[in-house]
Amino acid sequence: MRMNIRGQNLEVTQALKDYVEKKLSKLERYFDTPPTSEAQVTLSVNKDIHNVEVTIPMPSLLLRAEERNSDMYSSIDLVLDKLERQIRKHKTKVNRKFRQEGSLRSLFKDNFETSAPSIPVHDEEDDIEVVRTKRFTLKPMDVEEAILQMNMIGHNFFVFANMDSDEVNVVYKRSDGRYGLIEPAK
């Protein structure tokens, strides 16, 4: 698997690069053929918190995981665990959905469960349950007012009707303390 490893607020040493390559190359055992796309790995440090983001684009699937920890090597290990869980979950879902040959299931080896170390699999699909429904009128407002409303009610996101575009938008508070805006694609 090809990897693009880069650092933000951090110089990527050869030892770090080797560790990332060694760990992420373990994912290749889950695939019949290694992904042809390039895995994007971003290592960053912000206020003594070490962050690792990994994105692996594949046909009909995007594997992405992010992990924060006080130690960079621990963050890399934890992000690998997340990616392995995603692969196992997707493999289970694909096998359940597509029983015919030539489907997406050909991305994954059929016997990876026996060659991999035991990682508990928690299938979130079976646990999805809506326990509460809220209905409210979307008041037209601009982005700044939506952020103020979100902060007043103490939530980390807020759905509103954007008065500039006449579309439903979502503002949210990012983990770095800044704000994001989600708007529909045109």
N, C-alpha and C positions, 0 to 999 in steps of 0.2 A: 504494500500500500504506500503510495506516495504521500508525503506530508509537507505542509508549509507551516513551519513553526516560527512564530514571531513573538516579540516581547513588547509590552507597554509599561513604561516606567521601570524597566528591568532589562538587563543585558542577559541574553540567553547564552549561557555557558555551554561548552561542549558536553559536560557531564549532564546538564539538564536536557539537552537535545537528545543525547544517547538514551537517557532514562525514558523520555517521552516516546521515542521510536521503539524501544524495547517493549514498553507496556502496550502501546497501541497496535503493535504488530501481532499481539496475541489475539486481536479481534479477527485476524485473517482465518483462523481455524473455523469460524462460523460460516464462512462463505465457500461455495463451490469454486468460484473464481474470485480473486481479490477485486475489490471495487476499482474501476478504472479512473474514477474521479479523485481529486486531490483532497485529502483531509486538511482542514484549516484548524490550526491549534494556536490559541492566543494565551500567553502567560502574562499575568500582570500583578502588580503589587500596589495596594492602596491602603494607607494607614495600617501597615503591618498585617494586612489580610492578603493572602496569596490566592489569586483567582485563576482558574484554568477553564477555558471554553474550547470545546471541540465540536466541529461541524463536519459531518461526512455526507455529502450529497450522493444519492444513489438513484437509479431509475425507480420512480414511483414511491420513494421513501427518503426522508431526510433524518439522519441520526444526529441529534444534537444534545449535548450535556454541558452543564456548567457546575463548578464546585468551588467553594470558598473554604479556606482553612488557614490556620496560623503557620502551616508548613507547606511549602510548594510540593514536596514529594508526596505528602499525604493527599493533597488536592488532586494530584495526578492519579493516584491509586483510586480515590473515590470517584473521579470522573470515569475511569475505566469500568468500575462496578456499575455505574448508571448506564453506560452504553451497553454493557452485557445484558442488563435487565431489559433494556429497550429491544435489543435483538431477540431475546427469548420471548418477550411479550408479542412482538410482531410475528415471529415464527409461529407461535401458538395461534394467533389470530388468523394468519394466512392459511394455516393448515385446516382450521375450522371452517373458513369461508370457501376456500378453493380446493376441491378434492381432485380435480382433473389435472393432468400433466400439462406442462407448458405455461403454467401460471406464475405468479410472483414467487411461489414457494421454491422455484428453482434457484433463487438467489442464495438460499441457505442450505447447508449440508443437512441431510436427514438425521445423521447420528451425532450431532454436536453435543447432545446431552450427556453421552457416555464419555466423551473425551475431555470434557470441561470439568473444572472443580465445581462442587455443589454450591449453587447460589440459590437461595430461596426465591421462588417465583410467586409474585402476588399479582394475580390477574385482576386489574382494576375494572375491567369491563363488567364483571359480575357484581361489583360493589357499587355501581352507579345508581344513585337513588336521589331524586329531587325531594327534599324534605320541607322546602318552603318556596312559595311563589310570591313575588311582589309585583304590584302593578302601580304605575305612576304616570302622570302626564309629563311629557318632555317639554319643558319650557325653552323656547328659543333664547339662546344666549351666546356670547362670544367665549373664546377659549379661556381668557383670563377670569371671567365670572365663573365658569365651570370649575376652575382650579380653586377659587375661593370657596365655592359651595362644597367641593370635595373636602377641603381642609376644615370647614365649619362642622361638617357631620362626622369627621374623623375616619373616613374611609380611605382606602388606597387607590380607588378608582371612582369615576363618576360618568354616567351616561347622560348625554344631553343632545338637544337639537341645535346644531351649529347655525346661528343666524346668518353667517356669511355664505355658507354653501347649501343651506336648507337640507342637510343630511344628518343622520344620526352619527355622532362621534363619541369616543370615549377618551377621557384624560385619565392618566394614571401616574402614581408616584413611583419613580424608579428607585432601585436599591442605592444609587449614588446620591439620592436626595433631590435630584432634578425631576422634571416632569416629561411625560411622553403623551403623544396624541395618536389615536387610532382612528383612521377615517377609511370609508369604503373605497375600493379601487374603482376607477372609472373606465 
